[in-house]
Amino acid sequence: MHGRASHDIVRHGIEILANITHRGAAGCDPCTGDGAGLLMQMPDGFLRAVVKDLGFKLPKKGDYAAGLMFLPTREDERQHCEQRFEALVAEEGQKFLGWRDVPVDNREIGRVARGVEPVIRQVFVARGESTPEDMFEWKLYVIRKRLEIEIGQSDLVQNEYCYIPSLSSRVMVYKGLLLAHQVDQYYTDLADERMETALALVHQRYSTNTFPTWDLAQPFRFLAHNGEINTLRGNVNWMHAREDMLASERYGDDLQKILPICTPQASDSAIFDNALELLVVTGRSLAQAMSMLIPEPWANHESMSDEKKAYYEYQACLMEPWDGPASMAFTDGTAIGAVLDRNGLRPSRYWVTKNGLVVMASEAGVLDIKPSDVESKGRLQPGRMFLVDTAQGRIITDEEIKNSLAATNPYRKWIDENQLRLDQLPEPRTNGQSTNGTPQASHLAQQRAFGYTLEDLRIILEPMVADAKEPIGSMGNDTPLAVLSDRPQLLYSYFKQLFAQVTNPPLDAIREELVTSLITTIGSEGNLLEETSEQCRLLRLDQPVVTNAELQKIKQLDQPGLKSRTLSILFDRKKGAEGMRQRLEELRQEATKAIEEGVTIIILSDRGVSEKDAAIPALLATGGVHHHLIREGTRTHCGLVVESGEPREVHHYALLTGYGAGAVNPYLAFATIRQLQREGYISEEFSDEKLDARYIKAINQGLLKVMSKMGISTQQSYRGAQIFEAIGLNQEFIDEYFSWTPSRISGIGLESVAEESFKRHDHAFPPKHVPEVLGLDVGGHYQWRRKGESHVMSPEVVAKLQESSRLNDRKKFREFSDLIDKQDKKLLNLRGLLEFKTLPEPIPLEEVEPAEAIVKRFATGAMSYGSISREAHETLAIAMNRMGAKSNTGEGGEDPVRFKVDSTGDLRRSAIKQVASGRFGVTSEYLVNADELQIKMAQGAKPGEGGQLPGHKVDREIGRIRKSTPGVGLISPPPHHDIYSIEDLAQLIHDLKNANRDARVSVKLVAEVGVGTVAAGVSKGKSDVVLISGYDGGTGASPQTSIKHAGLPWELGLAETHQVLVMNDLRGRIVVQTDGLIRTGRDVAIATLLGAEEWGVASAALVVVGCIMMRKCHENTCPVGIATQNAELRKKFMGKPEWVVNYFMMMAEELREIMASLGFRTINEMVGRVDMLDARQAIEHHKARGLDFSTILHKPQVPENIKTYCADRQDHGIEDSLDMRVLLKECEPALTSGKPVKVTSDIRNINRTVGTILSSEVTKKYGHEGLPEDTIQITFKGSAGQSLMAFGAPGITVRVEGDVNDYCGKGLSGGKVIVYPSSESSFVAEDNIIAGNVILYGATAGEVYLNGKVGERFCVRNSGASAVVEGVGDHGCEYMTGGYAVILGRTGRNFAAGMSGGIAYVLDEEGNFANHVNMEMVELEDMSDPEDQQRVRQLIEHHVEYTGSARGQSVLDNWDQSIEKFVKVMPIDYKRALEELRREEQVAAPLEEHDRAKVSKEPPKERLNHYNEFLQILPEDELSRQGARCMDCGVPFCHTGCPLGNIIPDWNDLVYRHRWEEALHRLHATNNFPEFTGRICPAPCEAACVLGINEDPVSIKQIEVSIADRGFKEGWIKPEPPETRTGKKVAVVGSGPAGMAAAQQLNRAGHQVTVFERDDRPGGLLMYGIPDFKLEKSRVWRRVEQMEAEGIEFRCSVNVGKDVTIADLKKDYDAVLLCLGSTQPRDLPIPGRELDGVHFAMEFLPQQNKRNQGDEIPEDVSILATGKDVIIIGGGDTGSDCTGTSNRHRANSVTQFELLPKPPDVGEYPRAEQRPQNTPWPSWPVILRTSTSHEEGCDRHWSLLTKEFLADDQGRVKGLTTVEIEWAPDENGRMGFKEVEGTQKEWPCQLVLLAMGFVGPQRSGPIDELKVDLDGRGNIQADENYQTSVEGIFAAGDARRGQSLVVWAIHEGREAARAVDHYLMGVSNLPSVNAGDFAWQ
């Protein structure tokens, strides 16, 4: 530190590099590293000596500069670069001195490094005579920048070779594409004794975000960086924007020469160095520059001085933080120091010796320093700075640095006088604009215009306000990408959030919120090169979401330096896409003009949307203006505010701010939450202000989560950082409006974006109003809805998958596969657009790898026990083990009882053991019982976040296995504790390989841009497997934002990964696996061709065992016993391992067929063969046509020897470990026979993971019990490497005399670790650092005693170990769930965050500990409990005994006084759980269930006396309870059972909430006549109800009819004539349910409708056919009357074809719709058919309908059953109606025959397992049904064939004969029957009713006259638009589709009406069951 230069410093630097070799990486070439180098002071003496013979002399030190230059190897280009450099030196007024060839020895470097090795020369420049000394570095900077820019833009072939690592009078850099130990071998200068320096900065690179090159090796010119800059894109954008404002008299015109400041395409570290260099060379000190770029987290700091806060607040006005995990070491040649990021996510340890040597490194022990020489040991703390000033010869503390900087200017005064806050602005002036939302009259129109859906209200906004949190969902995302969707998408949906994985960790926005900040400023920035009071003339916002009132304040801002202007983003809808483009350009020019006129805040507003004016998508307007101003150089002159009706969910705000918005006002979201409150969905207790506050709180929380997933802490840094990838937008569109955003598959442009906006706008302002159209579209993005977005896992897919797997039916499986694979009409995923290049002739199938081998490559997904039930979890494990495949534990641990084979021979052990950030149940025993250990870096459904398990799913069993507190929700930390960099991930891989040498180690990543480079880093980190997950994978619980908007399809990630690994020759040593909605053999085939040789299947496997995609996994209410821990619900689980085996085998067989068609015999030869794939041609989808798959289908051109699948094993270096070399041998007696052993050894930092292999051997032999305490005692001297005693087993005690590095005791499983300073050390132990960060992470048992202080995150996720330590850093005991921690000293900030178990005892001598505690989950208590006192004393006594702690001894010596100063940190939930355990209470609450209510019926005897309806409606409260039984399924199968697409869950919920009128509107939106269907529909919806799987279904019919009847009773159902008429006339022939529905819909569309009915009354079958006791005719009449009042004319007794011709109708009407019904009954042409008394049912039933309405039936035609023996032939509803009517006639007997065999009698509501195999749930089951008519009396017979009707002597029927039949399949599998001999029987009867159904419409009349085409069944043939073969003639109902249900008839009528409307008008906004209610669908 004293500035004494020596060669020793150089050697120390080289030695440090060698000792951190394990922190670097090598690729395919083991001799080529990712880069290493050294930065030192200018070696003046050395340089003077070596230039003596070069023909020039060096001026005095400081008057010359030396530079190291990389140059092209091509001679001509090298000379060009040199000549240009010399010329630039002269142009800048300096003197060129000469060149020196740098001696290098490249014999030891790798072939890859040698292949791109530049020529390396040193250059010497003297200061010009006119250049002042303090301007020399500036001029050198200008020279270098000019050369970089000029050569970079040149057309030189090797222009990238030209690079200047350093050009300075102060420092010199030696670096290259080298390994650590190669640096001084390559640069022989460094071995020269004359090479002297007083400081050295060394770095070894582990490249993951860019490929390693010579120029990107570190150090750079000022710094070396360990970490990532996550906000880089935004930082670069803002730096570019600031360039226009740079000004300085001192630097003048030179400023233009250095632009751009940031080197394009450089690494984040290089660009950060660019920014630092600018700040330093323009006059700021290193310390100030670093504090600007990486500030402390000042906003929420509880103890920071106001002066310091003011300093940071001021600097934030000049520049946003360069945010991300970073340990930055820096030097200018005089001072050298380091700064740590605000989260402390990089290790930095330092030592100061007594002779003034200061060493700082990522690890302790990098230099061999005698303990007696060490004066102190410390660590760099989060956000702090460490600085050594060699000129002053001392260390300058962070406090001194920051206080000095804070005192530079009166920052607080400047801020107070210039910066404004919202609360300081005057209240808004009233101007007619409501500040509480849009006017109610236009509310719905605005919601439609901005694309609101019912889901937005119910799933997004309601929970955001009710809970003030982000909404939670589950089961992943199986909807199409926006570019593949048939439905219009908001522009936001075309962007996916990026996230941190491996190279940089996500942050913890939940538990470490104190380091985050949403504070932002808007206004005009100043000149970065100055510091004046005016530069903080900005408006400060506490968060980016502003209320309407706050926006009004901003709008009226008009002060010096703060002036706002509102620019409209509306445009004329009629001008189309070109109008939008034109308005965007005008908007940009208006923004430019506003800035010129002094405006500093521009508000982009879409208020005022109207029929004429449509809105530019807010994101498009924001991005367009933002990038325009960047390109113009004026972006920092103003802030952007967005006032829009569009944004409502977190993703929207993330995008708006990510593309430059400083604030957002979501006025329509505010109005909508008020609507929800008015409608009763949100509590009335909240005032308007509270509603806004709760919503904003939820958005803020979500924004922090999104930011933190990318490792970004502050909104100011996130703004403009554009951390997104576009998917489905073309490059032209991106370049224009979202510059530099990756978009790899192209897609749509502005025209399509505009078109989607127009579709929403036209829906908001339709040409005509249609009553009972849903107010808002259903959405269907979060839950499958019939009229909503498509889903891969539709009800049909789920049903087919379950049926095929249970029956092991290949034909059914093919049907299932076709539903997913054949995407001709509906695109679901990217792979649906790919097709195989099949061979003309496939190879023989028997030559293809067998399915039994293929299935071994499958794995089930990582579903934890806890997220799913034990039964489900173990069923999957058994199935996969039977096949030799792998199941995955997920992150919830595994019960050790599963490690052994069952008595049945099955193994319930999961082969893959996941190791996630929560470390739940990760013990040594868990690890050794694995075939694969999977590191969960990220999860497809929520990348960048930890797992989530709600408290109600953590029962005692789950708590035991996870070692956590029952009833307490578990949120895993983000993966940043021991994998916060690539080198730390490599360390964890090494740890796990040590823990189980026989297991593979895998790393799970999620697809995003750049994942291939990350995967390359993972491969270099020695992972055996890399898993690339798609964004669409499932999850047990996750924020909806993450499920929908983070991650990418695996097709993109997998292709990139395979390509990068092959190009870097890394593919051959790593297995690539992929997962994410893989369902079929085709999916697997495409995954293999794209580069995967193994595949994960999760959701589909769950569906096979019973999952029905409820999407309620997080609620613990799974009705099939899968995603629940509720004991009663778990009993409902029915899954079987055989089903899973069947599924995987069928999928493998399907894959084999594809392989044969492609010519592949093995999987290995198929991997990566993208040349056998092609993009589908002739894509009809209007959006998908623009997609470009070239990036996915690119095949790297590499030599044949480069492997394209995993063929080699990774070399983990295990054999060289201390365990293998020493410990196993020394401890052999203990391992084999349990004898005590003692071992002594030296240890160094390069000895990593010591004790882990030894522990694994102990565990293998002795199980989790291990050995008796202290059986193995090992004593080390020195500095132990990372992960000492990771997963250390019981019976092993390790002592270290010295210190230890990070992760000591990681996963400790019962061992003991003791660390104390060397006996030679003279420093005070408790004041010095003895261990690093993340000690005891995930420990489950054992003891740790540390005689000294430790770093950050001590005891994170400790769940059972005990520890004593003498001081801890920030975040101590975070996420702790068990064990004890005694801290005999100070703690850092945020202690006990997320701590839900265990107890901490802290010695609080200063009395301020409470200020450092996160009190969210803990209480602070005194030590009055004797049990606590005894425990703490005992632990301290052990601590003193083991470590000799003076601190501990002092506490014991003064026990009475000391115990008073201890504070007990007690988790609230842990305390509660302990109390419950004492009371032996159950944690799980009982499940509240309601049974299906029995429908009351009038007794048969009484009801036979009349023809009135006899079913009694349930009371309102009971109906509400029945509504509550509906589970609002994620995939509501009831929709599939309902042809009308009734939104059943929605109106069930509304009835539950007693919102009857709204329920009626929701019901009428899909069904014109619910009072009919609720009475006579057989309710296929109930048969498909999810509850029906294992209990009675929801009472859907009862609720439906009750809603309708209530509507009539209350007067809600009333005539609604159309507002306007179209002038078009439509004739509807037939007034049955199809005709009535069509007529009403067409009338609502404004057409004049006339209905022609041949009977004397309207209603068709409803009036004449269905008995009155099922449907009273008054109910038909009231609908007819309503329709007549609406303007519909009914003309009865008109037989079209006779009374009026079709020709007349065609002449008088614009369209004719035939709804003739299927009225031709099926006859029975057997002997005696002509007899009197043999009648069709439809001759019999209508007569009674007429009698009931007072009509007289002539006696000669009257058909009565009175006193007769009646036989009814036919078993359907019509036969049942005949039974009921005959009984009311007082028939003597009623008998019913059925030709078909008797169905199984399993009750009215059979459970799924009771249903026949041929009609499994959710299909309509073929079961014995007993109607109410049958209850009244009927003798039923099946399998009877009627042979003859018998006549009496008067020609009347007197009986009939039958014969029994047997049914059996023929040779083709078709069912047929044969008569059973000897079973003939004669039956007496006087009346026979034929009720055998109908065979089609009657030919006479319209059909014969029109001569329309008929189909094969005799029905009218019509196309998909209901058009017949005759122009203008349409057909619907049973006449078109054949005999069916009333619900189908209504469906047909509605759909046909839409088709007719479209035919007449060219467009229709009538709703369709097959699409949403948008006009374009």
Salt bridges, closest charged atoms under 4 A:
ASP34 OD2 - LYS1020 NZ 2.89
ASP44 OD2 - ARG48 NE 2.93
ASP63 OD2 - LYS60 NZ 3.34
ASP63 OD1 - ARG127 NH2 2.86
GLU75 OE2 - ARG78 NH2 2.48
ASP76 OD1 - ARG74 NE 4.00
GLU77 OE2 - ARG74 NE 3.98
GLU82 OE2 - ARG78 NH1 2.72
GLU82 OE2 - ARG121 NH1 2.65
GLU91 OE2 - ARG84 NH2 3.96
GLU91 OE1 - ARG146 NH2 2.68
GLU92 OE1 - LYS139 NZ 2.83
GLU92 OE2 - ARG146 NH1 2.62
GLU92 OE2 - LYS257 NZ 2.95
ASP101 OD1 - ARG121 NE 2.73
ASP105 OD2 - ARG107 NH2 2.71
ASP134 OD2 - ARG250 NH2 3.09
GLU148 OE2 - ARG144 NE 3.01
GLU148 OE2 - ARG221 NH2 3.02
GLU150 OE2 - ARG84 NE 2.49
ASP184 OD2 - ARG11 NH2 2.84
ASP189 OD2 - ARG100 NH1 2.85
ASP192 OD2 - ARG194 NH2 2.81
GLU243 OE1 - HIS240 ND1 3.38
ASP244 OD2 - HIS637 NE2 3.40
ASP254 OD2 - LYS139 NZ 2.82
ASP254 OD1 - LYS257 NZ 3.03
GLU277 OE2 - ARG144 NH1 2.53
GLU296 OE1 - ARG384 NE 3.81
GLU296 OE2 - LYS402 NZ 3.07
GLU302 OE1 - ARG1389 NH2 3.00
ASP306 OD1 - ARG412 NH2 2.97
GLU313 OE1 - ARG412 NH1 3.52
GLU313 OE2 - ARG421 NH2 3.92
GLU313 OE2 - ARG540 NH1 2.70
GLU320 OE1 - ARG242 NH2 2.32
GLU363 OE2 - HIS22 NE2 2.75
GLU363 OE2 - ARG23 NH1 2.81
ASP398 OD1 - LYS402 NZ 2.63
GLU399 OE1 - LYS308 NZ 3.51
GLU400 OE2 - ARG394 NH2 2.57
ASP416 OD1 - ARG412 NH1 3.93
GLU417 OE2 - LYS413 NZ 3.04
GLU427 OE2 - LYS553 NZ 3.41
ASP456 OD2 - ARG648 NH2 3.10
GLU462 OE2 - ARG1553 NH2 3.71
ASP478 OD1 - HIS791 ND1 2.55
ASP478 OD1 - ARG1111 NH2 2.70
ASP486 OD2 - LYS826 NZ 3.22
ASP486 OD1 - HIS1181 NE2 3.14
GLU512 OE2 - HIS976 NE2 3.68
GLU512 OE1 - ARG1353 NH2 2.62
GLU512 OE1 - HIS1371 NE2 3.75
GLU525 OE1 - ARG242 NE 2.78
GLU531 OE2 - ARG284 NH2 3.93
ASP542 OD1 - ARG540 NE 3.65
GLU578 OE1 - ARG581 NE 3.53
GLU585 OE1 - ARG588 NH1 3.73
GLU586 OE1 - ARG583 NH1 3.28
GLU590 OE2 - ARG583 NH1 2.82
GLU597 OE1 - ARG565 NH2 2.78
GLU597 OE2 - LYS593 NZ 3.96
ASP613 OD1 - LYS612 NZ 3.26
GLU632 OE2 - HIS628 NE2 3.53
GLU643 OE1 - LYS555 NZ 2.82
GLU643 OE2 - ARG607 NE 2.72
GLU649 OE2 - HIS652 NE2 3.76
GLU649 OE1 - HIS1045 NE2 2.84
ASP688 OD2 - ARG674 NE 3.69
ASP692 OD1 - ARG674 NH1 2.90
GLU725 OE2 - ARG744 NE 2.70
GLU736 OE2 - ARG588 NH1 2.47
GLU751 OE2 - ARG581 NH2 2.33
GLU756 OE2 - LYS1183 NZ 2.74
ASP762 OD2 - ARG573 NH2 2.91
ASP762 OD1 - HIS761 ND1 3.88
GLU772 OE2 - HIS1561 ND1 3.53
GLU772 OE2 - HIS1564 ND1 3.43
ASP777 OD2 - ARG487 NH2 1.96
GLU803 OE2 - LYS812 NZ 3.46
GLU815 OE1 - LYS800 NZ 2.69
GLU815 OE2 - LYS811 NZ 3.24
ASP818 OD2 - LYS822 NZ 3.67
GLU847 OE1 - ARG1161 NH2 2.76
GLU849 OE2 - ARG857 NE 3.93
GLU871 OE1 - ARG1130 NE 2.96
GLU874 OE2 - ARG870 NH1 2.83
GLU874 OE2 - ARG898 NE 3.95
GLU874 OE1 - ARG908 NH1 2.94
GLU891 OE2 - LYS936 NZ 2.61
GLU894 OE2 - ARG898 NH2 3.50
GLU894 OE1 - LYS913 NZ 3.02
ASP895 OD2 - ARG870 NH2 2.95
ASP895 OD2 - ARG960 NH2 2.72
ASP902 OD2 - ARG908 NE 3.08
ASP906 OD2 - ARG882 NH2 2.90
GLU925 OE1 - HIS1264 ND1 3.58
ASP931 OD2 - ARG909 NH2 2.69
GLU932 OE1 - ARG1000 NH2 2.44
GLU945 OE1 - LYS705 NZ 2.97
GLU945 OE2 - LYS709 NZ 3.88
GLU957 OE2 - ARG870 NH2 2.54
GLU957 OE2 - ARG960 NH2 2.63
ASP978 OD2 - ARG919 NH2 2.18
ASP978 OD2 - LYS1306 NZ 3.03
GLU983 OE2 - ARG23 NH2 3.91
ASP984 OD1 - ARG23 NH2 3.93
ASP991 OD2 - LYS1306 NZ 2.49
ASP998 OD2 - LYS1260 NZ 3.94
ASP1024 OD2 - LYS993 NZ 3.55
ASP1024 OD1 - HIS1212 NE2 2.98
GLU1051 OE2 - ARG831 NH1 2.88
GLU1056 OE1 - ARG744 NH1 2.84
ASP1065 OD2 - ARG111 NH2 3.99
ASP1083 OD1 - ARG831 NE 2.73
GLU1093 OE1 - ARG1067 NH2 2.30
GLU1094 OE2 - ARG1000 NH1 2.93
GLU1115 OE2 - HIS1114 NE2 3.80
GLU1128 OE2 - LYS1131 NZ 2.97
GLU1138 OE2 - ARG882 NH1 3.38
GLU1149 OE1 - ARG1152 NH1 2.90
GLU1150 OE2 - ARG814 NH1 3.24
GLU1153 OE2 - ARG810 NH2 2.74
GLU1153 OE1 - ARG814 NH2 2.64
ASP1171 OD2 - ARG1169 NH2 2.79
ASP1171 OD1 - LYS1195 NZ 3.56
ASP1208 OD2 - LYS1203 NZ 3.32
GLU1257 OE2 - ARG997 NH1 3.06
GLU1257 OE2 - LYS1260 NZ 3.32
GLU1265 OE2 - HIS1264 NE2 3.28
GLU1269 OE2 - LYS1312 NZ 2.62
ASP1270 OD1 - LYS1312 NZ 3.21
ASP1299 OD2 - LYS377 NZ 2.65
GLU1352 OE2 - ARG379 NH2 2.64
GLU1366 OE2 - HIS1439 NE2 2.76
GLU1374 OE1 - HIS977 NE2 3.16
GLU1405 OE1 - ARG1447 NH2 2.79
GLU1406 OE2 - ARG1386 NH2 2.55
GLU1416 OE1 - ARG511 NH1 3.52
GLU1419 OE1 - LYS1471 NZ 3.55
GLU1421 OE1 - LYS1464 NZ 3.67
GLU1421 OE2 - LYS1471 NZ 3.07
GLU1427 OE2 - ARG1431 NH2 3.13
ASP1428 OD1 - ARG1431 NH1 3.25
ASP1428 OD2 - LYS1464 NZ 2.76
GLU1437 OE2 - ARG1433 NE 3.08
ASP1469 OD1 - ARG1472 NH2 3.69
GLU1476 OE1 - ARG1472 NH1 3.20
GLU1481 OE2 - ARG1479 NE 2.61
GLU1488 OE2 - HIS1490 NE2 3.90
GLU1498 OE1 - HIS1506 NE2 2.91
GLU1509 OE1 - ARG1575 NE 2.88
GLU1509 OE2 - ARG1675 NE 2.79
GLU1516 OE2 - HIS1554 ND1 2.98
GLU1516 OE1 - ARG1606 NH1 3.00
GLU1518 OE1 - ARG1521 NH2 2.87
ASP1528 OD2 - ARG458 NH1 2.66
ASP1528 OD1 - ARG785 NH2 2.72
ASP1546 OD2 - ARG1562 NH1 3.15
ASP1549 OD2 - ARG1553 NE 2.86
GLU1557 OE2 - HIS1561 NE2 3.89
GLU1558 OE1 - ARG1555 NH2 2.69
GLU1558 OE2 - ARG1562 NH2 3.16
GLU1571 OE2 - ARG1679 NE 2.52
GLU1582 OE1 - ARG1492 NH2 2.94
GLU1591 OE2 - LYS1132 NZ 3.42
GLU1591 OE1 - ARG1525 NH2 3.28
ASP1592 OD1 - ARG1807 NH1 3.20
ASP1605 OD2 - ARG1575 NH2 2.64
ASP1605 OD1 - ARG1675 NH1 3.97
ASP1605 OD1 - ARG1678 NH2 3.25
GLU1610 OE2 - ARG1606 NE 3.18
ASP1656 OD2 - ARG1657 NH1 3.57
GLU1672 OE1 - ARG1675 NH2 3.96
ASP1723 OD1 - ARG1729 NE 2.58
ASP1732 OD2 - ARG1852 NH1 2.87
GLU1739 OE1 - HIS1735 ND1 3.54
ASP1751 OD2 - ARG1657 NH1 2.90
ASP1777 OD1 - LYS1670 NZ 2.92
GLU1831 OE2 - LYS1497 NZ 2.95
GLU1831 OE1 - ARG1503 NH2 3.26
GLU1832 OE2 - ARG1503 NE 2.58
GLU1832 OE1 - ARG1784 NH1 2.80
ASP1835 OD2 - HIS1837 NE2 2.88
ASP1866 OD2 - ARG1870 NE 3.78
GLU1875 OE2 - LYS1843 NZ 2.66
GLU1948 OE2 - ARG1936 NH2 2.69
ASP1957 OD1 - LYS768 NZ 3.06
ASP1957 OD1 - HIS1647 NE2 2.66
ASP1973 OD1 - LYS787 NZ 2.83
